[in-house]
C-alpha cells in the first residue's frame, strides 16, 4: 500500500483495501489474527452477478466498497480518508 496517498484515486484505493480488511476482520472471532493478504483472499472475486435478466454488483467486492464510499461522500461532503466502515455499511 501507499504510505502517503496523494491523488484522490490513490486515497480511494487505500481506503477500499483498508475497509475490506476491516470488514473481513470483523467477521473473525475475537483475538484471531489474520494478515492483510489472507483477509483480501476472502473477498469475492466476481464483481457482478446476473439476476432476473439484469447485471448487478456483487456484495462486499472492491467495486461494491468503492460505490458505497462514493455514496457516503456525496451525502456527507467529508474528506475521503475519514469515511468509516460503519458509514459504508449503512449507506
C-alpha positions as CSV (number, residue, x, y, z in Angstrom):
1,X,0.0,0.0,0.0
2,X,1.0,3.6,-0.4
3,X,2.3,5.2,2.7
4,X,1.2,8.7,1.7
5,X,-1.5,8.7,-1.0
6,X,-1.5,11.9,-2.9
7,X,-4.3,11.8,-5.5
8,X,-8.0,11.2,-5.0
9,X,-7.7,7.8,-6.8
10,X,-4.8,6.7,-4.6
11,X,-6.7,7.7,-1.4
12,X,-9.8,5.8,-2.6
13,X,-7.7,2.7,-3.4
14,X,-6.1,2.8,0.1
15,X,-9.5,3.3,1.7
16,X,-11.1,0.4,-0.2
17,X,-8.5,-2.1,0.8
18,X,-8.5,-0.9,4.4
19,X,-12.3,-1.1,4.7
20,X,-12.4,-4.5,3.1
21,X,-9.7,-5.7,5.6
22,X,-11.7,-4.3,8.5
23,X,-14.9,-6.0,7.3
24,X,-13.2,-9.4,7.0
25,X,-11.6,-8.9,10.4
26,X,-14.9,-8.1,11.9
27,X,-16.3,-11.5,10.8
28,X,-13.5,-13.4,12.6
29,X,-13.7,-14.4,16.3
30,X,-12.2,-12.1,18.9
31,X,-8.5,-12.3,19.2
32,X,-8.0,-14.0,15.9
33,X,-5.0,-12.6,14.0
34,X,-5.2,-12.5,10.2
35,X,-2.8,-10.9,7.7
36,X,-4.0,-8.4,5.1
37,X,-3.2,-10.9,2.2
38,X,-5.2,-13.7,3.9
39,X,-8.1,-11.3,4.5
40,X,-8.2,-10.0,1.0
41,X,-8.3,-13.5,-0.4
42,X,-11.6,-13.9,1.4
43,X,-13.2,-11.1,-0.7
44,X,-15.4,-12.3,-3.6
45,X,-13.6,-12.3,-7.0
46,X,-16.5,-11.7,-9.3
47,X,-17.7,-8.1,-9.3
48,X,-21.1,-8.8,-10.9
49,X,-23.9,-11.4,-10.9
50,X,-27.0,-11.9,-13.0
51,X,-30.4,-11.8,-11.5
52,X,-33.7,-11.8,-13.4
53,X,-32.0,-10.7,-16.6
54,X,-30.1,-7.8,-15.0
55,X,-26.4,-7.5,-14.2
56,X,-25.9,-6.4,-10.5
57,X,-22.9,-5.6,-8.4
58,X,-21.8,-8.4,-6.1
59,X,-21.8,-7.5,-2.4
60,X,-18.5,-7.0,-0.5
61,X,-16.3,-6.8,-3.5
62,X,-13.8,-3.9,-4.1
63,X,-16.2,-2.4,-6.6
64,X,-19.1,-2.6,-4.0
65,X,-16.9,-0.8,-1.4
66,X,-15.9,1.8,-3.9
67,X,-19.6,2.5,-4.8
68,X,-20.7,2.7,-1.2
69,X,-17.8,5.1,-0.3
70,X,-18.8,7.4,-3.1
71,X,-22.4,7.3,-1.9
72,X,-21.2,8.3,1.6
73,X,-19.0,11.1,0.2
74,X,-21.9,12.5,-1.8
75,X,-24.2,12.6,1.2
76,X,-21.8,13.9,3.9
77,X,-19.2,16.0,2.0
78,X,-16.4,14.6,4.2
79,X,-12.7,14.1,3.3
80,X,-12.1,10.7,1.7
81,X,-9.9,9.3,4.3
82,X,-12.3,10.0,7.2
83,X,-15.0,7.5,5.9
84,X,-15.6,4.6,8.4
85,X,-16.7,1.1,7.9
86,X,-19.9,1.8,9.8
87,X,-20.9,4.6,7.4
88,X,-20.2,2.4,4.4
89,X,-22.3,-0.5,5.7
90,X,-25.2,1.9,6.4
91,X,-25.0,3.9,3.2
